[in-house]
Structures are given as structure tokens and as C-alpha cells.
Amino acid sequence: MATHKSALKRVKQSEKKRQRNKAAMSAMKTLIKKVHTSMEGKDPKVASEHLKTATAYIDKIADKKIIHKNKASRLVSRLTAKVNRASK
């Protein structure tokens, strides 16, 4: 365990950041699952609405550097392609 005051502070900060990142990743996964389940419902409007919110959230956490920008781009691209295929 850390003994210096600055090291103790860094441990606290790291834990806060880990919890925040974990929550953001969990929310992202939930939004992606909503897109997938709405595609099964055969309603393209609902799927496109869920896609819009998921895309916005993915871009938001990529801006905060929780996930890499290329991963965000890849996720958005794949989701969009799946929704487009399902709506045709």
C-alpha cells in the first residue's frame, strides 16, 4: 500500500476514475444491446432511434478517452450497417 500522501491521493483518484469508466462502459454496452433487441422487433423506426442514442453516447465517451476513437468508429459503423441491413 502507498505510504506517501501524494500516492494515497493517486490511489483514491484512480479508483474514482475506474468506477466512472466502468459505469460508462456498462451504459454503452446496454445501449448497444437495446439496438440489437430493437432490430429483432422488426420496427425500423425504433431501431434507428436507439441507434441514434447509442451513436451519440459512443462518440461522447470516445471524446472523454474512455474508449479509443477508432474503436468508437468501428462500433458505430458496425451498428449502423446492421440496422441498415435489418431495415431493408
C-alpha positions in Angstrom: 0.0 0.0 0.0 1.1 3.5 -0.7 2.6 5.5 2.2 3.2 9.0 0.8 0.4 11.5 0.8 0.5 12.0 -2.9 0.5 8.3 -3.6 -2.6 7.9 -1.3 -4.3 10.6 -3.2 -3.4 9.0 -6.5 -4.9 5.7 -5.3 -8.2 7.5 -4.5 -8.2 9.3 -7.8 -7.5 6.1 -9.8 -10.3 4.3 -8.0 -12.8 7.1 -8.8 -11.8 7.1 -12.4 -12.0 3.3 -12.7 -15.6 3.4 -11.3 -16.6 6.2 -13.6 -15.1 4.4 -16.6 -16.8 1.1 -15.6 -20.2 2.8 -15.4 -19.7 4.4 -18.8 -18.7 1.1 -20.4 -21.7 -0.6 -18.9 -24.0 2.1 -20.2 -22.5 1.8 -23.6 -23.0 -2.0 -23.7 -26.6 -1.6 -22.6 -27.3 0.9 -25.4 -25.8 -1.4 -27.9 -27.9 -4.3 -26.6 -31.0 -2.1 -27.0 -30.2 -1.5 -30.6 -29.8 -5.3 -31.2 -33.1 -6.1 -29.4 -35.0 -3.4 -31.2 -33.8 -4.9 -34.6 -35.4 -8.2 -33.6 -38.7 -6.3 -33.1 -38.9 -5.6 -36.8 -39.6 -1.9 -36.3 -37.0 0.2 -38.1 -38.1 3.5 -36.5 -37.4 2.2 -33.0 -34.1 0.6 -34.1 -33.0 3.9 -35.7 -33.9 5.9 -32.6 -31.9 3.5 -30.4 -29.0 3.7 -32.9 -29.1 7.5 -32.7 -28.8 7.5 -28.9 -26.1 4.7 -28.9 -24.1 6.5 -31.5 -24.2 9.8 -29.6 -23.1 8.1 -26.4 -20.3 6.1 -28.0 -19.0 9.3 -29.5 -19.3 11.1 -26.2 -17.2 8.5 -24.3 -14.7 8.4 -27.1 -14.2 12.2 -26.7 -13.6 11.6 -23.0 -11.0 9.0 -24.0 -12.7 6.2 -22.1 -12.6 4.2 -25.4 -10.3 4.8 -28.3 -11.7 6.8 -31.2 -11.0 4.0 -33.7 -13.0 1.6 -31.5 -15.8 4.1 -31.3 -15.8 4.5 -35.1 -15.8 0.7 -35.6 -18.7 0.2 -33.2 -20.8 2.9 -34.8 -20.0 1.6 -38.3 -21.0 -2.0 -37.4 -24.2 -0.9 -35.6 -25.2 1.3 -38.5 -24.6 -1.4 -41.1 -26.6 -3.9 -39.1 -29.6 -1.5 -38.6 -29.5 -0.7 -42.3 -29.5 -4.3 -43.3 -32.3 -5.1 -40.9 -34.5 -2.2 -42.2 -34.3 -3.4 -45.9 
